Amino acid sequence: MADETTPGLWHNRSYRLLLTGKVAETVGGGIGSFAVPLVAFHVTGNVVQAGVIAAVGQAGSVLTALPAGVVVDRVDRRRIIMAAALVAGVAWAGLVVVGLSGGLTAVHLAAVLFVSSTAGALLDPADTAALHAVVRKDEMGQAMAVAQGRDAVAGLVAGPVGGLLYGMGHVVPFLVAAVGRLIACGTAALVREPLNGDLGAARAQHPVRALREGLRYVWGVPVFRVLLTLFTLVNVLLNGAMVAITLDLVRTGTAPVLIGLVNTAVGVGVVLGALLAGRLVRTVRVGVLNVLALGVVLAAMAVMAALHTYWGYLGALLVMMMFAPALNAGMVAYQVAITPAQMQGRAASVLGLTGLLATVVSPLLGGLALGAVGIAGALWWFTGAFAVVTVAIAAVRPIWRIGLPDTWAADVAAVR
């Protein structure tokens, strides 16, 4: 676990290596993921079937999320990152080979997505737990703000670059996804600092008992319960609306580069928000940031539903995402800061279900809503449901009680 003797963030070699690998993984994965609905629609010719492919492909992450957390707390995290990134990289490379041979089918696409998402179920909690080992607690908020900026750059690049590469060849974005995973494997191999606590003690506990302990810990923290329930719905609804927009643009013949610019608008908003995230987390209570950010998202969704035009999407998405980095950085930093070192992997994997479930349910929900009521009806439905969830979150007292980073020490003592 990082302590006062750990170097500052940008002088920390282990942190820089992990960040470099994560940037490559995130950018490559974003470019590959951008191409998935386009290739799926090209293969099937049906927006609902394209959504089903994406949902089936992401099911691996949900099925393995809980046991993955136990593994991350019992096995050397550096080796987990290396192995998971290597497996995902090889899977994406295999998809490129099949695509170049002209035999790409829906089964191939779903299978590779399934393998990649399964590897991601190990990668994500391992990456989060590794930060706890190399970053000081007082710099965790800054590290998470940097992570939001990293994801923003990935979103900014993924759309236009993915659209350009897709125009060059349908499987070219998948090649970039493979290279990104392999870079992540290489940078993790160079990290010398231990990324786990006492592995002997962790391995002495039966895996099933360890899993139950992790579930009890997460459910025993009120804020974590809210993350598992209401914030799961936030992710499902927001991502479902994005899937509906993307599939509608695909079926109406919008150029891939223009579809990529929708992701670029999201990326620009997140980049602008990431520049402010560190300062906001230090100066505004995280609980307040939660409700503020959700209110902005709700307003933007209503604008998209009312306009349901390409340029309306671009403007609303840009504004929508400006508060998201501060919200995410504050909540994830709080989660990592108050969770004991030996519980990091299990907590990260359990709480990661909020995003993983969205990757499975959202493509189905977005495709079904679009096919049933069209883009305008789908966006209004998502907006109404999001409004209900936002009001529910605003009524939860534990969310409002999350303060500034210098108050988190009292919360650490309270949950242990």
PyMOL commands that set and color helices and strands:
alter all, ss='L'
color gray80, all
select helices_A, chain A and resi 9-11+13-44+47-74+77-100+106-134+137-168+172-189+199-204+207-220+222-251+256-283+286-307+310-320+324-338+341-351+353-394+397-400+405-415
alter helices_A, ss='H'
color red, helices_A
deselect
rebuild
show_as cartoon
